Amino acid sequence: MKIGFIGGGQMAQAMIDGLLTNDSKQIINIHGGSSRTKNYAQVRGLNYVTSNELVAKESDVIILACLPQHLSVVADEIKQALSNKTIISVLGGVSLASLAAHLGNQVAISRVLPNTPVNVNAGTIAYAHNQYLLNQENAQETVEKFLAQLGSIYQVSEDQFSIFSALAGSSPAFIDLFIDAMAQAGVKYGLPKDQAIKIVTQTMLGTALQVQNSNQTPRELAAAVASPGGSTIAGFLAMEEYGLPTAIVKGIDATIAKDQAVD
């Protein structure tokens, strides 16, 4: 199966890095408007082609990863080459209905929301298919197998994309911020920054696995660590007093509000 990327920004590169980790000989066509995309293609051994139309013609699955405001121009360039092709769109805020309006109603389209950990095949990925794709034999299985290479996949309705975006798409930035804050506290008490980051990161990985494999809620697991009168409960209560849980919810609120405003 030949894969084509239209656009070579951060998300496209994250997906490509993950794909090449799985299969370094995967044929990937790409075109983008910047010299950075061409340079990236050379470094990663991709087939850089000279137009979006050629990406569409020479690929079985086409990932739309251009800027959303460029969709109309890109659609005009490729829509005559989409017979028997599958479109995967990672364009933020662009609905299946809008994609079909630009690309045609007789095109198999999947709207996908990945997050950046797809670059290490640990992504959290939402997807929704249009009816034309669902009616095509094997098309749904093809898309879902493709996405599953890159992480955990979740079929959700389009009206849930905003909350998914906040919890999975934006949250790596929030988690990075938390890791950095924890590491800064380690520096405050004498640890080198790089060592503090490694300690916090490994602790988060272990805690995440514990949550995944436990029947207890995160709050119950936290309570199990916080012995009565101990140092953990003191730190836990201080974080609550200074508004950590509320700040997290407010951050999610703001992310959803902005995402819905874009929609």
C-alpha positions, 0 to 999 in steps of 0.5 A, spaced: 500 500 500 502 506 497 501 512 502 501 519 500 502 525 505 499 532 502 503 537 507 509 536 511 508 539 518 509 537 525 503 532 525 505 529 518 512 528 520 510 525 527 505 520 523 511 518 518 516 517 523 511 512 526 510 509 520 517 508 518 519 505 525 514 500 523 517 499 516 523 503 514 521 500 507 514 503 507 513 507 500 511 514 502 509 520 497 509 527 500 508 534 497 508 540 501 509 548 500 515 549 504 523 547 503 522 544 510 518 539 507 523 537 502 528 537 506 525 532 511 523 528 505 530 527 503 532 526 510 527 520 511 528 517 504 521 519 502 519 520 495 518 527 494 513 529 488 512 535 485 505 536 486 499 535 490 496 531 484 501 527 483 501 525 491 493 523 489 495 519 483 501 515 486 498 513 492 492 508 495 491 512 501 492 520 502 493 523 508 491 530 508 495 534 513 495 541 509 493 547 513 485 547 513 485 554 510 488 551 504 483 545 503 479 549 497 486 549 493 488 542 495 481 539 493 481 543 486 488 540 485 486 533 487 479 531 486 480 528 479 485 523 482 481 520 487 477 514 484 478 508 488 482 512 493 482 513 501 482 520 504 485 520 511 484 528 514 488 530 520 485 537 518 483 541 525 476 543 525 474 540 518 468 536 518 466 530 514 461 534 511 466 540 509 471 535 506 465 531 502 463 538 499 470 540 497 472 533 495 466 530 492 460 525 495 463 519 492 470 519 496 471 515 501 473 519 507 476 518 514 476 524 519 482 523 524 485 526 530 491 523 532 496 526 537 504 527 537 506 520 540 504 517 534 511 518 532 513 513 537 507 508 535 504 510 542 498 515 539 491 516 542 487 517 535 480 518 534 476 517 527 470 517 524 468 515 517 463 518 512 458 513 509 461 512 502 467 509 506 463 505 510 459 502 504 466 500 501 468 493 501 474 493 506 475 500 506 474 501 514 478 495 515 484 498 511 484 505 515 483 502 522 489 497 521 493 503 518 491 507 524 492 502 529 500 502 527 501 508 530 497 507 537 490 506 540 484 508 536 477 510 538 471 511 533 467 517 536 462 521 533 464 528 530 460 532 536 465 528 541 472 531 537 472 537 541 473 533 548 477 528 545 482 533 542 482 536 549 484 530 553 488 527 547 490 532 542 492 538 547 494 534 553 501 532 551 502 539 552 499 539 559 503 533 561 509 536 558 508 542 563 506 538 569 513 534 568 517 540 567 514 543 573 515 537 577 522 537 575 523 544 577 521 542 584 527 537 583 532 542 581 530 546 587 532 541 592 538 539 588 537 534 583 540 536 576 535 538 571 536 532 566 536 527 572 529 530 575 526 529 568 528 522 567 525 520 574 519 524 573 518 521 566 519 514 569 514 515 574 509 517 570 510 511 565 509 507 571 503 510 574 500 510 567 501 503 567 498 502 574 492 505 572 491 501 566 492 495 569 488 496 575 480 496 577 481 502 582 480 509 580 486 514 579 483 517 586 483 511 589 490 509 587 492 516 590 489 515 596 493 508 597 499 512 596 497 517 601 498 514 608 495 518 614 499 524 617 505 522 611 508 527 606 504 525 600 498 527 603 501 534 605 503 535 598 497 532 595 492 537 600 497 543 598 496 542 590 489 541 591 489 548 596 493 551 590 488 549 585 491 544 581 485 540 579 481 546 578 486 549 573 486 542 569 479 542 568 479 550 566 485 548 561 480 543 558 474 548 558 479 553 554 481 548 549 474 545 548 471 552 547 477 554 542 476 548 538 469 549 538 470 556 536 474 554 530 469 549 528 
